[in-house]
Amino acid sequence: MAQASITRRYRFCAAHRLHTDHLSLEDNLAAFGKCNNPNGHGHNYVVLVTVKSTGSATTGGGLDFDRLDRIVVDQVVRRFDHHDLNQDPELPNVRRRVKTSCC
């Protein structure tokens, strides 16, 4: 049976601040520039979700797009849209690379 692969795009806006407690205020400003603003700064984010199914490629493989949209909106978009990502209790536990400039 053929496989179908569908990618849906979701968008949200959120703020964050690049800052580390391991540096002084002056060193943080030198390292991160305007991205170290104490009030944060915002970005537009795009989340791509790809779902594969073993159904017909012409019919979407029986994928329930409404259900997929509800899950992503409930679990991602509503959680992060127009929020400060630094305030999310789980994000400090996520290992991520910090660039010296994000803008």
Backbone as JSON, one array per atom type, in Angstrom:
{
  "sequence": "MAQASITRRYRFCAAHRLHTDHLSLEDNLAAFGKCNNPNGHGHNYVVLVTVKSTGSATTGGGLDFDRLDRIVVDQVVRRFDHHDLNQDPELPNVRRRVKTSCC",
  "N": [[0.85, -1.18, 0.0], [0.48, 2.27, -0.68], [2.26, 5.06, 0.73], [1.34, 8.04, 2.42], [2.38, 11.33, 2.96], [2.03, 14.14, 4.81], [2.54, 17.55, 5.41], [1.92, 20.03, 7.73], [1.66, 23.49, 8.44], [2.15, 25.64, 11.17], [1.82, 28.66, 12.97], [3.13, 31.0, 15.35], [3.59, 33.74, 17.63], [6.1, 34.83, 19.82], [7.96, 35.86, 22.74], [11.32, 36.31, 24.01], [14.34, 36.3, 25.98], [17.79, 36.6, 25.63], [20.11, 35.62, 27.87], [22.43, 35.01, 30.48], [23.07, 33.86, 33.73], [25.66, 33.46, 34.37], [27.24, 35.46, 33.48], [28.14, 38.92, 33.86], [25.94, 41.82, 34.0], [26.88, 43.69, 32.16], [28.54, 42.1, 30.53], [26.67, 40.3, 29.48], [25.14, 42.09, 27.95], [27.1, 42.85, 26.12], [27.58, 40.4, 24.85], [25.06, 39.55, 23.87], [23.71, 41.78, 22.94], [20.97, 43.69, 21.67], [19.26, 41.61, 22.07], [19.37, 40.99, 24.69], [17.64, 42.53, 26.08], [15.93, 43.45, 28.99], [13.14, 43.32, 28.98], [12.62, 41.55, 27.06], [12.26, 40.37, 23.63], [10.5, 39.91, 20.53], [9.63, 37.21, 18.26], [8.53, 35.69, 15.2], [7.4, 32.48, 14.93], [7.59, 29.33, 13.24], [6.1, 26.22, 13.03], [6.53, 23.08, 11.77], [4.72, 20.24, 11.09], [4.87, 16.93, 10.3], [3.08, 14.22, 9.12], [2.81, 10.79, 8.59], [1.14, 8.29, 6.72], [-0.21, 5.06, 5.96], [-2.14, 4.97, 4.1], [-4.08, 5.86, 1.17], [-2.4, 8.01, -1.03], [-3.73, 9.92, -2.5], [-6.03, 10.55, -1.11], [-5.19, 11.5, 1.27], [-4.62, 9.56, 3.02], [-6.44, 8.85, 4.99], [-6.05, 10.54, 7.09], [-6.89, 12.54, 9.87], [-7.32, 15.7, 9.66], [-8.51, 17.78, 11.07], [-8.39, 16.85, 13.69], [-5.59, 16.67, 14.01], [-4.94, 19.42, 13.74], [-6.29, 20.43, 16.01], [-4.83, 19.17, 18.09], [-2.19, 20.2, 17.74], [-2.66, 22.96, 17.96], [-3.7, 23.07, 20.58], [-1.56, 21.96, 22.11], [0.78, 23.31, 21.36], [0.56, 25.9, 19.94], [-1.36, 27.47, 21.48], [-0.08, 27.32, 23.91], [2.37, 28.71, 23.58], [1.95, 31.04, 22.04], [2.16, 34.49, 21.96], [3.5, 34.61, 24.43], [6.09, 34.77, 26.94], [8.87, 33.02, 26.36], [10.93, 32.46, 28.13], [9.67, 32.25, 30.52], [8.37, 29.86, 30.59], [7.96, 26.94, 32.39], [9.06, 24.45, 31.66], [10.9, 24.81, 29.59], [13.57, 25.58, 30.43], [14.67, 23.1, 30.96], [15.09, 21.96, 28.56], [17.53, 21.07, 26.33], [19.39, 23.25, 24.47], [20.95, 25.09, 21.8], [22.56, 28.16, 22.2], [22.71, 31.0, 20.41], [24.95, 33.7, 19.69], [23.71, 35.82, 18.64], [20.41, 36.43, 17.81], [18.91, 37.82, 16.14]],
  "CA": [[0.0, 0.0, 0.0], [1.25, 3.51, -0.79], [2.32, 5.92, 1.91], [1.06, 9.47, 2.24], [3.09, 12.17, 3.92], [1.44, 15.48, 4.78], [3.16, 18.5, 6.34], [1.08, 21.19, 8.05], [2.43, 24.61, 9.0], [1.49, 26.4, 12.22], [2.6, 29.86, 13.31], [2.82, 31.73, 16.57], [4.52, 34.8, 18.0], [6.49, 34.72, 21.22], [9.1, 36.68, 23.15], [12.33, 35.68, 24.85], [15.51, 37.13, 26.29], [19.05, 35.87, 25.73], [20.77, 36.08, 29.1], [22.94, 33.94, 31.33], [23.48, 34.31, 35.06], [27.1, 33.25, 34.49], [27.91, 36.69, 33.04], [27.66, 40.17, 34.45], [24.99, 42.53, 33.15], [27.63, 44.3, 31.06], [29.0, 41.04, 29.62], [25.48, 39.83, 28.78], [24.82, 43.08, 26.94], [28.12, 42.76, 25.07], [27.44, 39.13, 24.13], [23.75, 39.35, 23.25], [23.2, 43.02, 22.37], [19.57, 44.02, 21.9], [18.55, 40.39, 22.46], [19.45, 40.9, 26.14], [16.68, 43.48, 26.63], [15.24, 42.85, 30.14], [11.72, 43.11, 28.66], [12.56, 40.55, 25.99], [11.94, 40.79, 22.27], [9.67, 38.87, 19.94], [9.88, 36.57, 16.97], [7.47, 34.88, 14.61], [7.88, 31.11, 14.84], [6.87, 28.41, 12.37], [6.22, 24.82, 13.42], [6.13, 22.16, 10.71], [4.37, 18.91, 11.6], [4.71, 15.98, 9.21], [2.41, 12.99, 9.53], [2.83, 9.78, 7.54], [0.07, 7.31, 6.82], [-0.09, 4.01, 4.97], [-3.34, 4.99, 3.26], [-3.97, 6.38, -0.18], [-1.78, 9.33, -1.14], [-4.66, 10.88, -3.11], [-7.07, 10.93, -0.16], [-4.57, 11.93, 2.52], [-4.36, 8.39, 3.84], [-7.35, 8.73, 6.11], [-5.61, 11.4, 8.19], [-7.91, 13.46, 10.4], [-6.63, 16.99, 9.74], [-9.12, 18.57, 12.15], [-7.82, 16.35, 14.95], [-4.19, 17.11, 14.03], [-4.94, 20.85, 14.03], [-6.67, 20.62, 17.43], [-3.73, 18.74, 18.95], [-1.07, 21.14, 17.63], [-3.08, 24.25, 18.52], [-3.8, 22.93, 22.04], [-0.3, 21.61, 22.77], [1.9, 24.17, 20.98], [0.22, 27.29, 19.62], [-1.94, 28.15, 22.65], [0.91, 27.36, 25.0], [3.47, 29.64, 23.36], [1.58, 32.26, 21.31], [2.17, 35.74, 22.74], [4.04, 34.35, 25.76], [7.53, 34.89, 27.12], [9.39, 31.65, 26.41], [11.78, 32.31, 29.31], [8.82, 32.0, 31.68], [7.81, 28.52, 30.52], [8.68, 26.14, 33.39], [9.73, 23.28, 31.1], [11.93, 25.13, 28.61], [14.95, 25.53, 30.93], [15.13, 21.72, 30.98], [15.34, 21.55, 27.19], [18.88, 21.41, 25.92], [19.36, 23.99, 23.21], [22.09, 25.92, 21.49], [22.32, 29.59, 22.31], [23.52, 31.76, 19.47], [25.31, 34.99, 20.25], [22.75, 36.78, 18.12], [19.26, 35.74, 17.27], [18.13, 38.74, 15.32]],
  "C": [[0.9, 1.25, 0.0], [1.22, 4.28, 0.53], [1.98, 7.34, 1.52], [1.8, 10.22, 3.33], [2.56, 13.59, 3.75], [2.16, 16.34, 5.82], [2.22, 19.7, 6.49], [1.97, 22.24, 8.72], [1.55, 25.35, 10.01], [2.4, 27.55, 12.61], [2.16, 30.41, 14.65], [3.9, 32.78, 16.79], [4.84, 34.66, 19.48], [7.73, 35.57, 21.47], [10.08, 35.82, 23.94], [13.44, 36.68, 25.11], [16.72, 36.21, 26.33], [19.83, 36.46, 26.9], [21.3, 34.85, 29.84], [23.38, 34.55, 32.66], [24.97, 34.14, 35.28], [27.91, 34.47, 34.07], [27.35, 37.88, 33.8], [26.65, 40.82, 33.51], [25.68, 43.12, 31.93], [28.08, 43.26, 30.03], [27.83, 40.43, 28.84], [25.1, 40.79, 27.66], [25.81, 43.02, 25.78], [27.94, 41.5, 24.22], [26.15, 39.05, 23.31], [23.12, 40.61, 22.68], [21.74, 43.26, 22.69], [18.74, 42.79, 22.3], [18.59, 40.16, 23.97], [18.51, 41.89, 26.82], [15.93, 42.83, 27.79], [13.75, 42.58, 29.89], [11.54, 42.07, 27.56], [12.32, 41.19, 24.63], [11.27, 39.62, 21.58], [10.14, 38.38, 18.59], [8.59, 35.92, 16.49], [8.06, 33.49, 14.4], [7.0, 30.3, 13.9], [7.16, 27.0, 12.86], [5.7, 23.98, 12.26], [5.89, 20.79, 11.32], [4.11, 18.01, 10.4], [4.13, 14.69, 9.77], [2.44, 12.04, 8.33], [1.73, 8.76, 7.81], [0.29, 6.25, 5.74], [-1.33, 3.92, 4.09], [-3.05, 5.55, 1.89], [-3.39, 7.78, -0.19], [-2.75, 10.35, -1.71], [-5.74, 11.33, -2.14], [-6.49, 11.41, 1.16], [-4.37, 10.78, 3.48], [-5.27, 8.24, 5.04], [-6.94, 9.57, 7.31], [-6.72, 12.36, 8.59], [-7.24, 14.8, 10.64], [-7.21, 17.87, 10.85], [-8.55, 18.15, 13.5], [-6.36, 16.79, 15.1], [-4.11, 18.59, 14.39], [-5.28, 21.12, 15.48], [-5.52, 20.28, 18.36], [-2.6, 19.76, 18.93], [-1.45, 22.49, 18.23], [-3.13, 24.16, 20.05], [-2.45, 22.76, 22.71], [0.84, 22.58, 22.47], [1.46, 25.63, 20.86], [-0.34, 28.02, 20.84], [-0.95, 28.28, 23.79], [1.92, 28.48, 24.82], [3.07, 30.97, 22.73], [1.42, 33.44, 22.26], [2.55, 35.51, 24.2], [5.54, 34.6, 25.75], [8.08, 33.48, 27.31], [10.28, 31.41, 27.62], [10.96, 31.97, 30.56], [8.2, 30.6, 31.67], [8.6, 27.61, 31.45], [9.45, 24.96, 32.81], [10.87, 23.62, 30.15], [13.35, 25.18, 29.18], [15.52, 24.12, 30.95], [15.41, 21.18, 29.58], [16.73, 22.0, 26.8], [18.81, 22.09, 24.56], [20.63, 24.79, 23.03], [21.69, 27.38, 21.63], [23.26, 30.29, 21.35], [23.86, 33.11, 20.11], [24.41, 36.1, 19.7], [21.61, 36.03, 17.49], [18.51, 36.61, 16.28], [18.87, 39.1, 14.04]]
}
